[in-house]
Amino acid sequence: MEKLRGATAPNSRLRVSAKTKTFVLDTNVLLHDPQSIFKFEDNNLAIPVEVLEELDAIKGEQSTERGRNARRVHRILQELLPDSRAMHEGVKLETGGTLSIIINPYLVDPTRRSAAMERLRAILPDLSKKDNRIIAAALFVQEQFPPPTILVTKDVNVQLKARAVGLESQDYLNDKVPEQDEEASYREIPLNVYELQRFCSEGLFDVGDEAAAPLYLNEYVLLRSDEGKTMPARFYGDGLVRRLKLPDFVKAPGGIPIRARNLEQQFFMDALLDESISMLTCYGKAGTGKTLLSTACALHQTMDDHSRYDGVSISRPVIALGKDIGFLPGSLEEKMKPWLQPYHDALEVLIPSKPPKEPQFASKKVSKKKFKKRDEQFFTPMTAPQPAPGGHHGGHGPGPLVKPYERLLKSGLVEIEALAFIRGRSIARRFFILDEAQQLTPHEVKTVITRISEGSKIVLIGDPAQIDNPYVDARSNGLVYCHNRMKGQAISAHVKLMKGERSRLAELAADLL
């Protein structure tokens, strides 16, 4: 019992001042960000002993991010709290704050009474639940020390229960982007008709310091004259905007030409095709063309004779919508196929099984010989060999037709990446598409981006309004966090797609349902 009294001993190192706060950390905060211990500035940090129990139960998960983070937290705490005295009295952190492990004596000795604990038992009688015990530990800290005590948890239900018993609680805000009003997909810069004509002829224009002040590097803008004439552009810094560098269309070998259908898609294609942009983030609701355009531009560049990329890598987080159906059988490609079916659909559109008819262009003729050689190569009928009589393989009979895009997968030109196995890899000379990036935590997105080597490009796409991961929200997911932190860097760009192009029905459903 002597050690338990040490948790409330007068020689505790928790700082007491008018400006100091005491933050009690829930388990999910440490699992979300193991470095959160060092991100509360000069305030007090208290970790209930129940949190250590939960971390101990999770650390055995060898192949999950939760397991890795639990082990990282254990290593950090082992280094910061080397002995029993440091554990109970607390230690000073480099940030100027303190760190302590809290043992709640009211749960150990039921004969001890306090008004706060009686209120807790009346509202949350089941103290065998870890969440309730963590709330009880936070109440104990609030009762013992004068500074404001705040329970920090990413579990909304725990926040509500804590407030019900009179305890202040909040989400972990360190990796949340600032709360902002709904922003437009692009800014408009007013010009007179002569300035716009000059921009059209020279492809470059200085908009002045006042107009350029709110812009960040590589931001897309629309130049508009008094007469209503418009021209898209990109901000290059020093007050300069440049004209977009867009081809008439992009085309996969043997596929159909794809052109941008609206202004935001022009922005997106410009960033996808610009070799100076190594990282691109894109927000867009369902049907805005994120998947189709990114795949089309990736194949267009990868299969060009002068391409800087050796292939296309595609991945997305494995997070189900609704009830999980369990483990999937087969190889890695077979397991990932249901998750990456949107890309199979996109490839089927881009490279159909039947050769497309020559498109008609009103503005200029396109040479029929330009893509003829590649198209004939991909549309030459290919059949899988049939087994020889007796069940032996190696027969020469015709088998089922292989779809043109399946050859890209079989040749390795298009690869399916599983995020679970990406740690430790170095991805060189690849065009990497990370779909549904809003389902990832900031740490997971950092892990993926740091795998990208020189000569590669990564495109993160998703819809921040559609999140199934319980540990992130519209302000703390990896896609939004990445855009917010990388905004304004010379090798990064961002595009927001607003207009749906899949169908009128899909557009109405995305807006109204």
Secondary structure, DSSP 8 states (H G I E B T S, - for coil): -HHHHHTT-TT------SS--EEEE-HHHHHH-GGGGGSSTTSEEEEEHHHHHHHHHHTT-TTSHHHHHHHHHHHHHHHH--SHHHHHH-EE-TTS-EEEEE--HHHH-TT---HHHHHHHHH---TTSHHHHHHHHHHHHHHH-SS-EEEE-S-HHHHHHHHHTT-EEE---TTS--------SSEEEEE-HHHHHHHHHHSEEE--HHHHTT--TT-EEEEEETTS-EEEEEEEETTEEEE----S-EE-TTS-EE---SHHHHHHHHHHH-TT--EEEEEE-TTSSHHHHHHHHHHHHHTSTT-S-SEEEEE-----SSS------S-HHHHHTTTTHHHHHHHHHHS-SS-------SS----TTTTHHHHHHHHS--B-----TTS-S---S---B--HHHHHHHHTSEEE--GGG-TT--B-SEEEEE-SGGGS-HHHHHHHHTTB-TT-EEEEEE-TT----TT--TTTSHHHHHHHHHTT-TTEEEEEE-S--S-HHHHHHHHH-
